[in-house]
């Protein structure tokens, strides 16, 4: 994967994380009552997951002879298998894909407690992923 392309995607990821950090209210209760914050946080978390999925697919296409993953989550498993990311991070990123799928396909079923948990406790997963992929270049 062209280093400039990965750096561009990582910069986009950084901006998504920053928006979540800036706009996530101090509590779940506040998030539940602030539809603007819900939109900003949900969109940027969804974009962050998609950027990681895209980067994993590009990295695997360039650096692996294995067949392309059939699902978004399998891309993270493949990265763990070749030692680019740790298995525990791959598992968390696969859960993030599940979150992304709910956000994209089932908007009226959003569990805002999960959104709040990701935004308040799991942003480092995206940062760890980006650092690992950049180091693997």
Secondary structure, 3 states (H helix, E strand, C coil): CCHHHHHHHHHHHHHHHHHHHHHCCCCHHHHHCCHHHHHHHHHHHHHHHHHHHHHHHHHHHHHCCCCCCCCHHHHHHHHHHCCCCCHHHHHHHHHHHHHHHHHHHCHHHCCHHHHHHHHHHCHHHHHHHHHHHHHCC
